[in-house]
Every structure is written in structure tokens, then in C-alpha cells.
Amino acid sequence: MFLVLLSRIECVALKRKTYSELRSCNIGVVADEIASYDTVVKDIIDYVAGPFEGKTYDELAKFVDKFGARPSGSQVLEDSIDYMIQLTRDEGVTDIITEELEVPHWVRGDEVITMLKPRVKNIALLGLGRSVSTPDEGITAEVIVVSNFEKLEAATYEDVKGKIVLYDPIFTSYGETVVYRSQGATKAAEKGAVAALVRSITPFSINSPHTGSQTYGGNVTQIPTAAITIEDADLIRRLYDRGETVELNIKMFSTYDTKVSRNTIIDLKGIEKPEKLVIVSGHIDSWDVGQGAMDDGGGLFISWAAPVILKRLNLRPRRTLRSIFWTAEELGLVGAYAYEEKHRNESSNINFIMESDEGTFAPRGLAVSGTQEARCIIAEILKLFESINASTLVEDDSAGSDIAVIIKTGVPGASLHNANERYFWFHHTEGDTMNVEDPEELDLCTAFWTAVAYIIADLSIDIPR
């Protein structure tokens, strides 16, 4: 999951609000219309618990086991897109198109960090996306440890010049802490550093480094940059605080070019307003470590399941339900930006847009971006999901990662709010495998995602902007 949009990175803790806490929620007769969907919600939940039970998990497992990691620009990503298209056609959903775009293709090579002083030790690492390589002999330099950008800024140029900067911020939230990963190399280079390392952006580790994207700023030297484990970062900090000289040799190699990939668009056409869209989505690419089961295989497959289930149940909403499988999310929301640009003249037809990209653990509701009136309508819909404990509305002005590109143009939208307290344990690591996913929780997410999307697509009114 790529979350380096500035508004997303620097956001404060989300405010969780139940329907009763929202201000001025008087939606009149719309509340009665929404209440009339209680039978449809029950039917969808029962269907997923019956004939469709375990299918989301089983299809995700087949997909993950077959393809594994699906990095941007790779042939395996393109093969996985073809696979999803055929899987959808096999379900009788055939209104499918793809849209080509140029995407980054960064390939990780050999990576080694060795501590040379005060003792010899191998350091686990994962290079950050788009990192440049070191010289063949590597970079050997002393380490300076800083806990935040303010401490780096307070150091003189001579303090940092020729050294390796290690950022060791304590994880508070992803949004607050990820800036050290995404911007750390640029800020270190401005001070004359020869490389930058970051304590993995996670609250929990079993000596596991977490990768992720970073962006080089303009007019600075591009220096190698990588994440190391919490454990090794803490070790280096302790040595550094005792006055020990910590010297590392870093060898990192990679290649970078561009390739052509595709966004995948699947439509279940509306029966009254087919030009109007309610979009569900997830991204199909992943990092090159782990298997991309959680980030974002789960989100991909609940968005695949929504039109499939509605087709099976012969539930055709008034508006078109569109499922989008974004490509190249991890290296900069590339697919989302391309879609927004290509469809900019049609954005007025997007009634609502949804994305699942922060886990598919037990659903708890939606994180919603939009006007107060829009949030009131969504909150009323969420009341229909109290039976599965998924009725919480979270106010989030930049809900989602890919969809934030479209939400910022004024389109209302939401991301899946789920019990993802352990999400960042496995995020962007070798641990992102099928073992993180739970069949029953995936079924609940599937039922919730499908039913919410259907109701929004079928309501007699548009979600207000």
C-alpha cells in the first residue's frame, strides 16, 4: 500500500464517529428508503455464508499461490491481470476493458549491510523503492543516528557529510511515521550523507525489515536508501548513545526502467442510469517481498467478488457497479493517476468510489470522505450492518490511497474500515502471505463490501458532493 500523498502522510488520528454522533443528520424520507434494503442485505450476507462461503479466500489463495509477488512492471503482474480477467469472464461477467499506461519497473538486486565497527555483524535490510545502487565495492561510512528531521536539521553539514544517516523514529501511526521512509533519503542527501537507513515503519518485528516507496527530491544527490529491522536499529542506537563508532558497509544493487501495464475495469451495467458509477477497487500489484496476499490481494478479491455475487443473485442496481483493479499502486498510485486523467471529463458521473487497501480483517464499517450530508447517508446505510458489527463511520478527508487521487477532485468515497490492528506487522514484508488472511473474516468483508456498494448504486438519490 502506497501512502505518500502529503495529505495522507501528515493526517492526524482519525476521529471515529457513530451515526448518533454525527452532526445534523436529518435525511428525511431517504432514511426510510435505506431501511427498505434490510432484506437485500440479509440475502447477500446469507448467500456469502452459504453458496459463496469460503470462495473469496479460496480464489485469493489460488491466485497468490500461482503468482506470488506482483511487482510493478513485471511480467508476472501482467500474467496475473490476464488471470483475473479470465476468472471474471468464467463467472459470466464479461463487460471488461483494460487501459494501458507506463509504469515504473524497479528490480531489487543483491543487498548486504555489514557492521564493521564496533563488531562484525550482518544487518538485515530491504532497499526502498527506486533506491539507486551503491558502487560495486559498496559504501563504507560511519553512522549518525537521528530520531526525527528536527534532529537532522540541528546537526551541522560537517556532522553529517560523508556519513550514513539512520532514522530511528518510534512508530506512532503509519501516517505520522512513514515520512522518514518516503523523504528520509532526500533530507539526508541535502546534509551531505552518502546513504540513508530507516528503522522499519512498524510497531512489531521479529527481525523483519519492511520495504516501501521513497521519492527523491529535485536538485539533490540520489543516495542509496533502505529499511533495517527494529532490532538492528535499536542496537545501533544503543551503541551510538554510548559513544561507540558504528561503521557499516552497504552494498545495494538494483535496476530501474519503465514498462507498460494495465488498469482493469469491470462493469455490471446499471438498469436505469448506466452512465452513473459506483466504484469498488483494490490494487493488483504488490511489493517484491512476501506474496501480496494482504496488500492488496484481499482488497482486490472482495472488489472482484462484488459484481460476481450481484450477477449470481440477479441484483442489478440502478447505476453501474464498476470494479477497478489498479496497477502500479506501490510505486506511486500510478494507475490511479492515469485513470483520473483519462476519465477526468467523466468524473461527474462517479456517484461514489470505494477502496480496500488496509487489510481485509473483520469489517467494522467505512472511513468516509465527503460532505456532512453524504456522511449522514452512508451512516444510515451502515446501520443495516449492526448484525455483523460493521456500522462504524470514520470521518477521513483523504480516505484510501489510490482513490485519494479522485476524492481530492470532490468525488465522495470511502475505504474499508476493518479490525486491522496487526496490518502493519506484516505490511511490505516477507510475512505478507496467506497465513495473514482468515476465511471467515474475508467472507464478512465480501458480504459487507458487496451489499454497501449495491445499496449506494441502487438508491433513488445520488450521494451529494
C-alpha positions as CSV (number, residue, x, y, z in Angstrom):
1,M,0.0,0.0,0.0
2,F,1.5,3.4,-1.1
3,L,0.6,6.2,1.3
4,V,2.9,9.1,0.5
5,L,0.3,11.7,-0.6
6,L,1.1,14.6,1.7
7,S,-2.4,14.9,3.0
8,R,-2.4,11.2,3.8
9,I,1.0,11.1,5.4
10,E,0.5,14.1,7.7
11,C,-3.0,13.3,8.8
12,V,-3.9,13.3,12.5
13,A,-5.5,10.3,14.2
14,L,-8.9,9.6,12.6
15,K,-12.0,10.5,14.5
16,R,-14.3,7.6,14.9
17,K,-17.9,8.6,15.0
18,T,-21.0,6.5,15.2
19,Y,-24.2,7.6,13.4
20,S,-25.7,9.1,16.5
21,E,-22.6,11.3,17.0
22,L,-22.7,12.9,13.5
23,R,-24.0,16.4,13.3
24,S,-27.3,17.4,11.7
25,C,-28.2,14.0,10.3
26,N,-31.7,14.7,9.0
27,I,-32.0,12.9,5.7
28,G,-35.8,12.7,5.8
29,V,-37.5,10.0,3.6
30,V,-34.1,8.8,2.4
31,A,-33.8,7.0,5.8
32,D,-36.9,5.0,5.1
33,E,-35.7,4.1,1.6
34,I,-32.4,2.9,3.0
35,A,-34.2,0.9,5.7
36,S,-36.1,-1.0,3.0
37,Y,-32.8,-2.6,1.9
38,D,-32.6,-4.7,5.1
39,T,-33.9,-7.8,3.2
40,V,-31.3,-7.4,0.4
41,V,-28.5,-7.0,3.0
42,K,-29.6,-10.2,4.7
43,D,-29.9,-12.0,1.4
44,I,-26.3,-11.1,0.4
45,I,-24.9,-11.9,3.9
46,D,-26.7,-15.3,3.8
47,Y,-25.5,-16.0,0.3
48,V,-21.9,-15.4,1.2
49,A,-22.3,-17.5,4.3
50,G,-24.0,-20.2,2.1
51,P,-23.2,-21.0,-1.5
52,F,-20.3,-18.5,-1.7
53,E,-18.8,-19.5,1.7
54,G,-15.0,-19.5,1.6
55,K,-14.9,-18.7,-2.1
56,T,-13.1,-15.3,-1.7
57,Y,-10.4,-17.0,0.4
58,D,-10.1,-20.0,-1.9
59,E,-9.8,-17.8,-5.1
60,L,-7.4,-15.5,-3.4
61,A,-5.3,-18.5,-2.3
62,K,-5.2,-19.9,-5.8
63,F,-4.2,-16.5,-7.1
64,V,-1.5,-15.9,-4.5
65,D,-0.1,-19.4,-4.8
66,K,0.1,-19.2,-8.6
67,F,1.7,-15.8,-8.9
68,G,3.2,-14.7,-5.6
69,A,4.6,-11.2,-5.6
70,R,3.5,-9.0,-8.5
71,P,5.8,-6.0,-8.7
72,S,5.1,-3.0,-10.9
73,G,6.4,-3.5,-14.5
74,S,6.9,-7.3,-14.1
75,Q,5.6,-10.0,-16.5
76,V,4.1,-11.8,-13.5
77,L,1.9,-8.8,-12.8
78,E,0.7,-8.8,-16.4
79,D,0.0,-12.5,-16.2
80,S,-1.9,-12.0,-13.0
81,I,-4.1,-9.3,-14.8
82,D,-4.9,-11.8,-17.6
83,Y,-5.8,-14.4,-15.0
84,M,-8.2,-12.1,-13.2
85,I,-9.9,-11.1,-16.5
86,Q,-10.5,-14.8,-17.3
87,L,-11.7,-15.6,-13.8
88,T,-14.2,-12.8,-14.1
89,R,-15.4,-14.0,-17.6
90,D,-15.8,-17.5,-16.2
91,E,-18.4,-16.1,-13.8
92,G,-20.4,-14.6,-16.7
93,V,-19.3,-11.0,-16.1
94,T,-18.0,-10.0,-19.5
95,D,-18.1,-6.2,-19.7
96,I,-14.3,-5.9,-19.1
97,I,-11.7,-3.5,-20.6
98,T,-8.1,-2.7,-19.8
99,E,-6.4,0.6,-20.1
100,E,-2.6,0.7,-20.8
101,L,-0.2,3.0,-19.1
102,E,3.5,3.4,-18.5
103,V,4.6,2.2,-15.0
104,P,7.9,2.1,-13.0
105,H,9.9,-1.1,-13.1
106,W,12.4,-1.2,-10.2
107,V,14.1,-4.5,-9.7
108,R,15.9,-5.3,-6.5
109,G,19.3,-7.0,-6.8
110,D,21.7,-8.2,-4.1
111,E,21.6,-6.3,-0.9
112,V,24.0,-6.6,2.0
113,I,24.8,-4.5,5.0
114,T,27.7,-5.5,7.3
115,M,28.5,-3.8,10.6
116,L,32.3,-3.4,10.7
117,K,32.6,-1.5,14.0
118,P,32.4,-1.9,16.9
119,R,31.9,-5.5,15.9
120,V,31.2,-7.5,12.8
121,K,27.5,-8.3,12.3
122,N,25.2,-8.8,9.3
123,I,22.3,-6.4,9.2
124,A,19.0,-7.4,7.6
125,L,17.7,-4.9,5.1
126,L,15.3,-4.2,2.3
127,G,16.1,-1.5,-0.1
128,L,13.3,1.1,-0.6
129,G,11.6,1.5,-3.9
130,R,13.5,3.3,-6.6
131,S,16.7,3.3,-4.5
132,V,19.8,3.8,-6.5
133,S,22.7,1.3,-6.3
134,T,25.9,1.7,-4.4
135,P,29.3,1.4,-6.2
136,D,30.4,-2.2,-6.7
137,E,32.6,-2.1,-3.6
138,G,29.8,-0.6,-1.6
139,I,29.7,2.4,0.7
140,T,31.7,2.2,4.0
141,A,31.0,5.0,6.4
142,E,30.2,5.9,10.0
143,V,26.6,6.2,11.1
144,I,24.9,9.2,12.6
145,V,21.5,8.3,14.4
146,V,18.7,10.8,14.5
147,S,15.2,10.3,15.8
148,N,13.4,12.9,13.6
149,F,14.0,15.5,10.9
150,E,14.4,18.3,13.5
151,K,17.5,16.5,15.0
152,L,18.9,16.1,11.5
153,E,18.3,19.8,10.7
154,A,20.0,20.8,14.0
155,A,23.2,18.9,13.0
156,T,25.8,20.8,11.0
157,Y,26.7,19.9,7.5
158,E,30.1,18.8,8.7
159,D,28.4,16.5,11.3
160,V,26.6,14.6,8.5
161,K,28.8,14.9,5.5
162,G,30.2,11.6,4.3
163,K,28.1,9.6,6.9
164,I,25.2,7.2,6.8
165,V,22.1,8.7,8.4
166,L,19.9,6.3,10.4
167,Y,16.4,7.5,11.2
168,D,15.0,5.6,14.3
169,P,11.6,7.2,14.9
170,I,9.3,5.2,17.2
171,F,6.2,4.1,15.4
172,T,3.2,6.2,16.4
173,S,0.9,5.8,13.4
174,Y,1.7,4.9,9.8
175,G,0.7,8.4,8.6
176,E,3.0,10.2,11.0
177,T,6.0,7.9,10.8
178,V,6.2,6.9,7.1
179,V,7.6,10.3,6.2
180,Y,11.1,9.1,7.4
181,R,10.9,6.3,4.8
182,S,9.5,8.4,2.0
183,Q,11.5,11.6,2.4
184,G,14.5,10.5,4.5
185,A,17.0,9.9,1.7
186,T,16.4,13.4,0.2
187,K,16.8,15.2,3.5
188,A,19.9,13.2,4.4
189,A,21.4,13.9,1.0
190,E,20.8,17.6,1.5
191,K,23.1,17.4,4.5
192,G,25.8,15.6,2.6
193,A,25.1,12.0,3.7
194,V,26.2,9.2,1.5
195,A,23.3,6.8,2.4
196,A,20.2,6.7,4.4
197,L,18.6,4.0,6.5
198,V,15.3,3.9,8.4
199,R,14.0,1.9,11.3
200,S,11.2,-0.2,9.7
201,I,7.8,1.6,9.8
202,T,6.0,-0.9,12.0
203,P,5.0,-1.4,15.7
204,F,6.1,-5.0,15.7
205,S,9.0,-7.0,14.4
206,I,10.6,-10.4,14.5
207,N,13.8,-9.1,13.0
208,S,11.9,-8.4,9.8
209,P,12.6,-5.4,7.6
210,H,9.7,-3.5,5.9
211,T,10.2,-2.0,2.5
212,G,8.2,0.7,0.8
213,S,8.4,3.5,-1.7
214,Q,10.5,6.6,-1.4
215,T,10.8,9.6,-3.6
216,Y,14.0,11.6,-4.4
217,G,13.6,15.3,-4.3
218,G,14.9,17.5,-7.0
219,N,18.4,19.1,-7.1
220,V,19.9,16.6,-4.5
221,T,22.2,13.7,-5.0
222,Q,20.3,10.4,-5.1
223,I,21.8,8.2,-2.4
224,P,21.1,4.6,-1.6
225,T,18.4,4.0,1.0
226,A,17.0,1.0,2.8
227,A,15.0,-0.1,5.8
228,I,16.5,-2.2,8.6
229,T,14.8,-4.0,11.4
230,I,13.6,-2.5,14.6
231,E,16.0,-4.8,16.4
232,D,19.1,-3.7,14.5
233,A,18.1,0.0,14.6
234,D,17.7,-0.2,18.4
235,L,21.1,-2.0,18.6
236,I,22.8,0.7,16.6
237,R,21.1,3.4,18.6
238,R,22.3,1.9,21.9
239,L,25.9,1.7,20.6
240,Y,25.7,5.2,19.3
241,D,24.4,6.6,22.5
242,R,27.3,5.0,24.4
243,G,29.7,6.9,22.2
244,E,30.8,3.9,20.1
245,T,31.8,4.5,16.5
246,V,29.4,2.4,14.3
247,E,30.7,1.8,10.9
248,L,28.7,0.0,8.1
249,N,29.5,-1.3,4.7
250,I,26.4,-1.1,2.4
251,K,26.1,-2.9,-0.9
252,M,22.9,-2.5,-2.8
253,F,22.2,-3.1,-6.4
254,S,19.1,-2.5,-8.5
255,T,17.8,-1.6,-12.0
256,Y,15.2,0.9,-13.0
257,D,13.2,1.5,-16.2
258,T,9.6,1.6,-17.3
259,K,7.2,-0.9,-18.7
260,V,3.6,-0.9,-19.9
261,S,0.9,-2.2,-17.6
262,R,-2.9,-2.0,-17.4
263,N,-5.7,-0.9,-15.2
264,T,-8.6,-3.4,-15.3
265,I,-12.2,-2.2,-15.4
266,I,-15.2,-4.5,-14.9
267,D,-18.7,-3.2,-15.2
268,L,-22.0,-4.6,-14.1
269,K,-24.2,-2.2,-16.0
270,G,-27.0,-0.3,-14.2
271,I,-30.5,-0.7,-15.4
272,E,-31.6,2.9,-15.2
273,K,-28.6,5.1,-15.1
274,P,-25.8,3.1,-16.6
275,E,-23.6,6.2,-17.1
276,K,-23.5,6.8,-13.4
277,L,-20.9,4.8,-11.5
278,V,-20.3,3.3,-8.1
279,I,-16.8,2.1,-8.0
280,V,-15.2,-0.6,-5.8
281,S,-11.5,-1.2,-6.1
282,G,-8.2,-2.6,-4.9
283,H,-4.7,-2.8,-6.4
284,I,-3.4,-5.9,-8.1
285,D,0.4,-5.1,-7.9
286,S,2.4,-5.8,-4.8
287,W,5.9,-5.4,-3.4
288,D,8.5,-7.9,-4.5
289,V,8.7,-9.4,-1.0
290,G,6.0,-11.6,0.5
291,Q,3.1,-12.6,-1.7
292,G,0.9,-9.6,-1.7
293,A,-1.9,-11.6,0.0
294,M,-2.8,-8.8,2.4
295,D,-1.6,-5.8,0.5
296,D,-3.6,-5.9,-1.6
297,G,-4.8,-9.4,-2.5
298,G,-7.7,-9.3,-0.1
299,G,-8.9,-5.9,-1.3
300,L,-8.6,-7.0,-4.9
301,F,-10.7,-10.1,-4.3
302,I,-13.6,-8.5,-2.4
303,S,-13.8,-6.0,-5.2
304,W,-13.8,-8.8,-7.7
305,A,-16.5,-10.6,-5.8
306,A,-18.9,-7.7,-5.7
307,P,-20.1,-7.8,-9.3
308,V,-19.8,-11.6,-9.4
309,I,-22.2,-12.0,-6.4
310,L,-24.7,-9.4,-7.7
311,K,-24.6,-11.2,-11.1
312,R,-25.3,-14.6,-9.4
313,L,-28.1,-13.1,-7.4
314,N,-29.5,-11.3,-10.4
315,L,-29.3,-8.0,-8.5
316,R,-28.9,-5.2,-11.0
317,P,-28.7,-1.7,-9.4
318,R,-29.9,1.5,-11.0
319,R,-26.3,2.7,-11.5
320,T,-23.4,0.8,-12.9
321,L,-21.2,-1.0,-10.4
322,R,-17.6,-0.7,-11.6
323,S,-14.8,-2.8,-10.2
324,I,-11.3,-1.4,-10.8
325,F,-8.0,-3.3,-10.3
326,W,-5.5,-0.6,-10.0
327,T,-2.0,-1.3,-11.3
328,A,1.3,0.1,-10.0
329,E,-0.1,1.5,-6.7
330,E,3.0,0.7,-4.7
331,L,5.4,2.9,-6.6
332,G,3.2,6.0,-6.6
333,L,-0.5,5.5,-7.3
334,V,0.5,5.4,-10.9
335,G,-2.6,3.5,-12.2
336,A,-5.0,5.8,-10.2
337,Y,-3.4,9.0,-11.6
338,A,-3.6,7.6,-15.1
339,Y,-7.3,6.7,-14.6
340,E,-8.2,10.1,-13.2
341,E,-6.5,11.9,-16.1
342,K,-8.1,9.7,-18.8
343,H,-11.6,9.9,-17.2
344,R,-11.4,13.5,-16.0
345,N,-14.2,14.6,-18.2
346,E,-16.5,11.9,-16.9
347,S,-15.8,12.4,-13.2
348,S,-19.2,14.0,-12.7
349,N,-20.7,10.5,-13.3
350,I,-18.8,9.0,-10.4
351,N,-21.5,8.8,-7.7
352,F,-19.3,7.2,-5.1
353,I,-15.9,5.4,-5.0
354,M,-14.6,2.8,-2.6
355,E,-11.3,1.1,-2.0
356,S,-9.9,-1.7,0.2
357,D,-6.2,-1.3,0.8
358,E,-5.6,-1.5,4.5
359,G,-6.4,-5.1,5.2
360,T,-9.5,-7.4,5.0
361,F,-9.8,-8.3,8.6
362,A,-13.2,-8.3,10.3
363,P,-15.1,-5.3,8.8
364,R,-16.1,-2.5,11.2
365,G,-17.6,0.0,8.8
366,L,-16.3,2.6,6.4
367,A,-13.8,5.6,6.5
368,V,-15.8,8.2,4.6
369,S,-14.7,11.3,2.8
370,G,-17.4,13.7,1.6
371,T,-19.9,16.4,2.7
372,Q,-21.7,16.1,6.0
373,E,-24.9,15.2,4.1
374,A,-23.0,12.4,2.3
375,R,-21.6,11.1,5.5
376,C,-25.1,11.1,7.0
377,I,-26.5,9.0,4.2
378,I,-23.6,6.5,4.4
379,A,-24.0,6.4,8.2
380,E,-27.7,5.5,7.7
381,I,-26.7,2.6,5.3
382,L,-24.2,1.4,7.9
383,K,-27.0,0.9,10.4
384,L,-28.0,-2.1,8.3
385,F,-24.8,-3.9,9.2
386,E,-25.1,-3.8,13.0
387,S,-25.6,-7.6,13.0
388,I,-22.0,-8.1,11.8
389,N,-20.6,-5.3,13.9
390,A,-19.8,-3.2,10.8
391,S,-21.8,0.0,11.5
392,T,-19.0,2.4,12.4
393,L,-18.3,5.5,10.3
394,V,-14.9,7.1,10.4
395,E,-14.5,10.6,9.1
396,D,-11.5,10.7,6.8
397,D,-11.0,13.6,4.4
398,S,-8.5,11.5,2.3
399,A,-10.0,8.0,2.6
400,G,-8.0,5.4,0.7
401,S,-4.7,5.6,-1.2
402,D,-5.5,5.1,-4.9
403,I,-8.9,6.7,-4.6
404,A,-7.5,9.7,-2.8
405,V,-6.4,10.9,-6.3
406,I,-10.1,11.0,-7.3
407,I,-11.5,12.1,-3.9
408,K,-9.4,15.2,-4.0
409,T,-11.4,16.3,-7.0
410,G,-14.6,16.4,-5.0
411,V,-15.9,12.9,-5.5
412,P,-17.3,11.3,-2.3
413,G,-15.8,8.0,-1.3
414,A,-14.8,5.5,1.4
415,S,-12.2,2.9,2.3
416,L,-12.9,-0.3,4.2
417,H,-12.6,0.3,8.0
418,N,-11.6,-3.1,9.5
419,A,-10.0,-4.6,12.6
420,N,-6.5,-4.2,11.2
421,E,-4.5,-3.6,14.3
422,R,-1.9,-6.2,13.1
423,Y,-1.8,-4.9,9.5
424,F,1.5,-3.1,9.9
425,W,3.1,-6.1,11.5
426,F,3.2,-7.7,8.0
427,H,2.9,-4.8,5.7
428,H,5.6,-4.7,2.9
429,T,7.5,-7.7,4.4
430,E,8.1,-11.4,3.6
431,G,5.3,-12.0,6.1
432,D,2.6,-10.8,3.8
433,T,1.3,-14.3,2.9
434,M,-2.0,-16.2,3.0
435,N,-1.3,-17.0,6.7
436,V,-2.4,-13.5,7.5
437,E,-5.8,-14.0,5.9
438,D,-8.8,-15.5,7.6
439,P,-11.6,-17.2,5.5
440,E,-14.5,-16.1,7.8
441,E,-13.3,-12.5,8.0
442,L,-12.9,-12.4,4.2
443,D,-16.4,-13.7,3.9
444,L,-17.7,-10.9,6.1
445,C,-15.7,-8.3,4.2
446,T,-17.1,-9.7,0.9
447,A,-20.7,-9.6,2.1
448,F,-20.3,-6.1,3.6
449,W,-18.5,-4.7,0.5
450,T,-21.0,-6.1,-1.9
451,A,-24.1,-5.0,0.0
452,V,-22.9,-1.5,0.7
453,A,-21.9,-1.0,-3.0
454,Y,-25.3,-2.3,-4.2
455,I,-27.3,0.0,-1.9
456,I,-25.4,3.1,-2.9
457,A,-25.6,2.1,-6.6
458,D,-29.4,1.5,-6.3
459,L,-30.6,4.4,-4.2
460,S,-33.0,6.8,-5.9
461,I,-30.7,9.7,-5.0
462,D,-27.1,10.4,-5.8
463,I,-24.6,10.8,-3.0
464,P,-24.2,14.6,-2.7
465,R,-20.9,16.3,-3.4
